[in-house]
Amino acid sequence: MAKQRPMKIEDLFKLRGVGKVAMSPCGDHVAFELKRFDLKENKNFCQIMLADVESGETRPLTQGEHTDSNPRWSPDGSRLAFVSSRDKGGTLWCLPMDGGQPTRLTDPDGWVSDFSWSPDGRFIAYAYQSMNEREKLERDEKKDELKQRPSIKHITRLTHKLDGAGFWNGEYTHIWVMRADGGGKKQLTRGAFNHSEPRFSPAGRLVSLIANRGDDPDRNFDQSDIFVVPRAGGALRQITRGPGHRQSHAWSPDGKLIAFIGNPCKPTEWWKHDEHIFVVDAKGGKPRDLAPNVDLLCMNATAGDVASSGFVTHPPLWSADSRSVLFNASEDGCGRMFAIGLRDKQPRRVIGGDVNIYHASQSAPGGPIALAMGSAILPGDVFVASADDDYKPRQLTHVNRDALKRVAVVQPEKFSVRSDNVTVQGWVIKPPGFRANRLYPAILQIHGGPQSHYGAGFFHEMQMLAGRGYVVVFSNPRGGTSYGLNFRKCIFRDWGNLDYKDIRKVGDWIFRQRYVDSKRVGVTGGSYGGFMTNWMIAREHRYKAAVTQRSVVSMASMFGVSDYGFAIAGEFNGLPWKGQRTLEKFSPLSYVEKIQTPLLIIHSEEDLRCPVAEADQLFTALKYLKREVEYVRFEGESHGLSRGGRPQNRAERLRRIAGWFDRYLK
């Protein structure tokens, strides 16, 4: 066996991320996204690969310095459609599988976000948002014309920006249909609403979709319904009614039912319910929760930094007889696969273990499935499974085998602590070559969300820090997902109480370990994890150094500057102009005078979820108080810097984190 060395920062850019998968109709091939982070070009790219199910051999279907994503097979397997950025937008392309070059099907003056084939392969329905005139000029690099125009954003909506996407351009996303050769385009939806998830009915005469077409959809952002519209055009017909959120829907093969992932929340009360699996009559009616008494979150909320997996809601996969469905769910820090019959009371776990299933595709109802799956030591690969072998996954690809062959990837060790009346799950990654008779510095990592979880997701960052000689500890305190609804919602309107108790208990565990040097322990976290880092170091001073990233500092300012900040009104039962004291109570800025720990602040200048003004306030206050603090602002990056930022910035972020802890803990 080749000698293995510790994980380094630059190893991140040798790794590849498997994204969405698409099983061919006859089940003999899998098309899949393969993402790479090019440090030299300082860009992220994605191409479509093809894997042979029998041999495992892979080959590229698309190449070039652009992003090709979301592969979908035509029903007869003769063509593969995908979305591409090669026209500096997001256009739909079609590749003949018997040879030849892909052809563009949609107008380059906009973005395709989703699409589906008709059952006979003659039509494609797609979700399309047009560019505005300014965006067209910017795309075409018409700098002279741009100089002659006013540079403004005219804002009229409450929901007018989204982290990672930017400010709303004034155009809504609508559903269109066209012939499979790109001709005969017809717009099926209209109005001041966004529409998504176009799906053909099994007979091909209808197109279903998801939309929030109620009163004040911006304010009631947690509401949505299923609609259908004739493929040839006509009036929308609403399938679901009443309060609730519906997404990731799929028709039953017999066309009688539609399954979807959702919850029955009233407006602004999303926090009261977990996402469950429902079915509704395709003609309309009251949706039925298939497992109302099962405490599962039917989506993937597993955090990681190589394969994008967290917050993915995958549509159910139907059996051939329309009597049961497969679905993905978060459980005990993992992303697993379950099955349930329409008359069953309990789902059956069909793929368990310490795995992270974050995408799945079926050849046909009841047929073999392709999985994008990883673990805490596997960034992600393509697997296949079928009912014939009781869904035992078989690994098809090894996209990171060469990159990791000589690198030590350490299996996290599980532990648990009791906090009040609950068990809090945690993991520890020990340095390669760990010796129990040595003393090591340690770093506590706190996840974001708070509605997400650590566990079976691969983290290069944690493996890199372990490779530098740190004991890395991470856990899932209350407020996080995959341990049931009560575990998640118990911190509603009470951040910094039960969740902080849990994290403090995990900290106690760290300081008790004989191999940890109690004088050299640090803490870091991002987003909500940044909030909790700020909160902790204002209350305890046993941590030698801290790094807070993309953090929440003031609930009052977050209300007005975050893309969904107005949800704070419900989350904390307070408004900046009425209930200021309530918001101050949950704001780390209110306790800034108590912070003594040397602190590095990392934030992105185009973060619209936790805008950079949050970091500005924290740095200015600490600097004014003459505390030990430094601040690094990343230009041109959003909230997702650590997962999808430009490679040079991701590398610099890791260097800054490691350097700060090296300074104070070594």
Residue, then its C-alpha position, 0 to 999 in steps of 0.5 A: m500500500a502506498k504511503q499516505r500523506p496528510m490532506k492539504i489545502e491544494d488537494l481540494f482542487k484535485l477532487r471531483g464532485v458527482g452531481k445529478v445522475a440520470m439512468s438511461p431508459c433501458g438501464d444500461h448507462v448512467a449520465f451524470e454531472l462531474k464538477r471540477f474546481d480549476l485553480k489555475e483558471n480560477k473557475n468552477f466547471c461541470q461536464i456530463m459524463l457517461a458510465d456503462v452500468e455493466s463495466g463501469e467504464t466512463r467517458p465524457l459526453t461534453q467538454g470545454e470551459h463551461t458548465d453543462s448540467n441536469p442531463r435528461w434522457s429522451p424516452d427512447g434513449s436516443r438523445l440526451a438533453f442538458v442545460s449549458s452555460r456555453d452561450k453565457g446564459g442557461t440554454l437547453w441543448c440536445l445531444p444525439m447519442d449515436g454520434g454528433q454535436p449537441t444543438r441548442l434548443t432554446d433562446p439564448d436571451g434567458w435561463v432554463s432552470d428545469f425541463s422534462w421530455s414528453p412520454d413520446g419524446r416529441f416535446i419538451a416542457y421547460a421553465y424559462q426566465s428572460m433576461n432584461e435589456r441590461e443583462k443582454l448588453e452585459r452578456d454581449e459585452k456592449k460596454d459603450e451602450l452600457k455607459q449610456r444607460p442609467s445604472i440602477k435597480h428599480i425594486t418593487r417586490l419584497t422578495h427582490k434578491l436571492d443569495g447566489a443569484g443576485f437581484w431580481n431582474g424584473e422577469y418572472t419564470h414561466i413554463w414553455v413547451m416546444r417540439a424536441d427539435g426546438g421549434g414551435k415554442k409556446q408559453l403556457t403560463r403568464g402573470a406576476f408569478n414564478h413557475s417551476e418543475p414542468r412535468f408531463s402527465p403519463a399520457g402526455r396531454l398535460v403539463s404539471l407545475i409548481a407555483n405560488r399564485g396566492d395573495d402576496p406570494d412574496r410575504n407568504f414565501d412558504q406556500s405553493d401548489i401543484f397546477v396542470v395546464p394542457r400541453a397545447g395551451g389553455a387555462l391553469r387548473q389547480i390540483t392542491r388547495g389550502p395552506g401548505h408547501r408542495q415541491s418535487h412532484a412526480w406522476s404515478p405511472d397510471g396517471k391517477l396520482i401525483a406524489f410530492i414532498g411538502n408540508p401543510c403549513k399555514p403562511t409563515e409557519w413552515w417551522k411547525h412541520d417537517e417535509h413529508i411525502f404526500v399523494v394527491d388525486a391528479k384531478g384535484g383534492k385533499p393531499r394525503d400524508l403517506a406517513p403522518n406519524v413517522d418522524l422523518l425529514c423527507m429531504n437531504a439536509t446533509a452538509g458537505d463541501v465537495a458534492s452539493s447535497g444539502f437542502v436538496t429535495h428529491p422527487p419520489l420514484w414510483s413503482a411500476d404498479s403505482r402502488s408504492v414510492l421510493f423517497n430520500a430522507s435525512e436520518d441520524g446525520c445521513g441521507r438514506m432511501f426509504a420505500i412506502g406503499l400507498r396503504d402502508k403505515q410505516p416506510r421501510r428503509v431500503i438503503g441505510g448505513d452511514v451514507n449520504i444519498y443526494h440524488a437518484s434517477q430511475s430508468a422507468p417506474g420500478g426499474p433500476i436506479a442510479l444514485a449519487m452517494g457519498s459518505a464522510i470519507l467518500p466525496g461522492d460517486v455514482f452507484v446503481a441499485s435495483a429491487d431485484d437485489d433488494y436495493k443493495p448499492r453497487q459502486l459504479t464510478h471512482v472519480n476521486r480514486d487517483a486524487l485520494k490514493r496517497v492522501a490520508v482520509v480519516q474516518p470520523e469516530k462517533f460519540s454522544v453526550r447527554s444534554d438535558n433529556v436528549t442525546v446529542q450526536g457528535w464525531v471526532i476526526k483525529p490527525p493521521g498517525f494519531r498517538a493517544n499519549r500525545l497532546y493535540p490542539a483541537i477545533l470545534q466546528i459548528h454547522g449552519g442552518p440551523q436546519s441542517h446537519y453534519g454526519a455522512g457528508f464529506f468535508h475536505e476542510m475538516q480533513m485538511l485541519a486534521g492533516r495539520g495536526y488538529v483534533v476536529v470535532f463536530s456535532n448536531p445540537r438541537g435545532g438541526t435536522s435528521y433527529g425528528l421534528n421536536f429536536r429541530k423546532c425546539i429552538f424556535r424563538d429561542w436561539g442561544n438557549l437549548d442549542y447553546k447548552d448542547i454545544r457547551k456539552v460537546g465542548d465539555w467533552i472535548f476538554r475532557q479528552r486526555y489527548v486534547d491540550s485544553k489550553r489549545v482549543g479553537v472554535t469556528g462556524g459559518s452562517y448560523g454556526g457563525f452566530m453561535t461562534n459569536w454567541m459562545i465567545a461572549r459567554e465563555h473564554r476557554y477557547k483560545a481562538a475563534v473564526t466566525q464566518r458569514s455570520v449573523v450579528s444583529m437580528a434587527s439589521m438582518f430583517g431589512v438587509s437579508d434576502y429572506g430577513f423579513a422571516i425574522a418577524g415570525e422566527f423571533n416574534g419581533l420587528p425592528w420598529k416594534g419589539q427591538r428588545t426582543l431582537e436585541k436579546f437574540s443578537p450577538l452584537s448586544y453582548v460584544e463587550k464580553i468577547q475577549t477571544p482573538l477573533l478572525i471574521i470572514h465574510s463575502e461582499e456579495d452575501l445576500r443571506c447574511p449581508v456583509a454589513e453584519a461583519d462590518q458591525l462586529f469588526t467595528a465594535l470589537k476594534y473600537l473596544k480594542r479587542e484582538v480581531e481581524y477581518v477578511r472580506f472576499e470580493g465577488e463571493s456569495h454566502g456559499l463561498s466555502r462550497g462553490g466560490r471561485p477556487q482561488n478564494r476558496a484556497e485563500r479562505l482555507r489558508r486564513i482559517a488554518g493560519w489563524f488557528d496555527r497562530y494561536l493554537k500551535 
